[in-house]
Amino acid sequence: MAKGIMIAASLLVLLTLFIATSSATAVKTVGGRRDIKDVGSNKEVQSLGRFAVNEHNRRLRHSGGAAAPAANDPVPVLLSFTAVASAQEQVVSGKVYYLKVIARDRSGGGDRPFDAVVIVRAWLRSKELVSFTPSPK
């Protein structure tokens, strides 16, 4: 009986410690978005931004290139990745990243902001570009 009480007390202490530690650090909650800090130095986020631009360009080429963009493509030009300016993360079945990507129009335009949504499912080793649209100014 005393052994059972000791185990229960130990579990209670561990649970209390876990809750205290969790509230002191950033806890990822399923379904909630959180801002990602220091995106400029975050290699994973910058890599996802580069992926979003490359995937946009691949889809554009596959649909016939910049000369014949897909009718529903809101960005009918090839782009060069510059940087991710801001990002949010949402934990769902995998992670959804909401990225503010800065990219340059390859036909001679300047840097422009775009909103990209990328889903990462690490256990499947997959990344999917869900949307890539011009960011409102």
JOQUI-V810688 format. One record per residue. N is the residue number from 0. PHI is phi as a letter, one per 40 degrees, with the letter a starting at -180 (* if undefined). PSI is psi in degrees with one decimal (* if undefined). D_FIRST is the distance of its C-alpha to the first C-alpha in whole Angstrom. Layout:
# JOQUI-V810688
{{N | PHI | PSI | D_FIRST} {N | PHI | PSI | D_FIRST}}
This chain:
# JOQUI-V810688
{{0 | * | -44.8 | 0} {1 | c | -34.1 | 4} {2 | c | -40.2 | 5} {3 | c | -39.5 | 5} {4 | c | -39.9 | 6} {5 | c | -42.0 | 9} {6 | c | -44.9 | 10} {7 | c | -42.2 | 11} {8 | c | -40.5 | 12} {9 | c | -42.7 | 14} {10 | c | -40.4 | 16} {11 | c | -41.9 | 17} {12 | c | -44.0 | 19} {13 | c | -42.2 | 20} {14 | c | -44.3 | 21} {15 | c | -43.6 | 23} {16 | c | -42.2 | 25} {17 | c | -45.2 | 26} {18 | c | -43.1 | 27} {19 | c | -43.0 | 29} {20 | c | -41.4 | 30} {21 | c | -39.4 | 32} {22 | c | -21.7 | 33} {23 | c | -20.0 | 35} {24 | b | 168.5 | 37} {25 | c | 114.9 | 39} {26 | c | 132.2 | 36} {27 | c | 117.5 | 38} {28 | b | 140.5 | 38} {29 | c | 127.5 | 39} {30 | g | -18.0 | 42} {31 | c | 138.1 | 43} {32 | c | 145.9 | 46} {33 | b | 143.6 | 46} {34 | c | 142.3 | 48} {35 | c | 123.8 | 49} {36 | c | 156.8 | 50} {37 | f | 47.5 | 52} {38 | c | -29.3 | 54} {39 | c | -32.1 | 57} {40 | b | 2.5 | 55} {41 | c | 105.4 | 52} {42 | c | -37.2 | 53} {43 | c | -45.6 | 51} {44 | c | -43.2 | 53} {45 | c | -38.6 | 56} {46 | c | -39.5 | 56} {47 | c | -36.8 | 55} {48 | c | -43.5 | 58} {49 | c | -42.2 | 60} {50 | d | -44.9 | 59} {51 | d | -45.0 | 59} {52 | c | -44.9 | 63} {53 | c | -40.9 | 63} {54 | c | -39.6 | 62} {55 | d | -48.2 | 64} {56 | c | -40.6 | 67} {57 | c | -45.3 | 66} {58 | c | -38.2 | 66} {59 | c | -44.3 | 70} {60 | c | -40.7 | 71} {61 | c | -30.2 | 70} {62 | c | 5.1 | 72} {63 | h | 2.3 | 75} {64 | g | 177.8 | 75} {65 | c | -25.6 | 76} {66 | c | -26.8 | 79} {67 | b | 68.6 | 77} {68 | c | 158.4 | 74} {69 | c | 143.7 | 72} {70 | c | -30.7 | 73} {71 | c | 9.4 | 70} {72 | c | 116.3 | 69} {73 | c | -10.7 | 69} {74 | b | 86.7 | 69} {75 | c | 30.0 | 72} {76 | b | 151.9 | 73} {77 | c | 144.6 | 71} {78 | b | 157.3 | 69} {79 | b | 128.9 | 68} {80 | c | 136.0 | 65} {81 | b | -58.0 | 65} {82 | a | 166.3 | 62} {83 | c | 124.9 | 59} {84 | c | -33.4 | 59} {85 | a | 159.0 | 56} {86 | a | 149.9 | 53} {87 | b | 156.5 | 50} {88 | b | 140.7 | 47} {89 | b | 126.3 | 45} {90 | c | 119.7 | 42} {91 | b | -133.7 | 42} {92 | c | 80.7 | 42} {93 | h | -154.6 | 43} {94 | b | 137.8 | 45} {95 | b | 127.8 | 48} {96 | b | 129.3 | 50} {97 | b | 110.8 | 53} {98 | b | 140.5 | 56} {99 | b | 102.6 | 59} {100 | c | 135.5 | 61} {101 | b | 124.6 | 64} {102 | a | 155.6 | 67} {103 | b | 133.6 | 70} {104 | c | 122.4 | 73} {105 | c | -16.0 | 74} {106 | c | 11.8 | 78} {107 | h | -1.3 | 78} {108 | c | 171.5 | 76} {109 | c | -172.0 | 74} {110 | c | 137.3 | 70} {111 | b | 148.5 | 69} {112 | c | 143.5 | 65} {113 | b | 149.6 | 63} {114 | b | 124.5 | 60} {115 | b | 143.5 | 58} {116 | b | 122.7 | 55} {117 | b | 132.2 | 53} {118 | b | 129.7 | 50} {119 | b | 124.3 | 48} {120 | b | 90.7 | 46} {121 | d | -39.6 | 45} {122 | c | -20.8 | 43} {123 | c | -3.9 | 46} {124 | f | 45.3 | 48} {125 | b | 147.7 | 51} {126 | b | 140.0 | 52} {127 | b | 127.6 | 54} {128 | c | 115.1 | 57} {129 | c | -42.4 | 56} {130 | a | 154.2 | 59} {131 | a | 104.5 | 62} {132 | b | 157.2 | 64} {133 | c | 139.9 | 66} {134 | c | 137.4 | 64} {135 | c | 143.3 | 66} {136 | c | * | 68}}
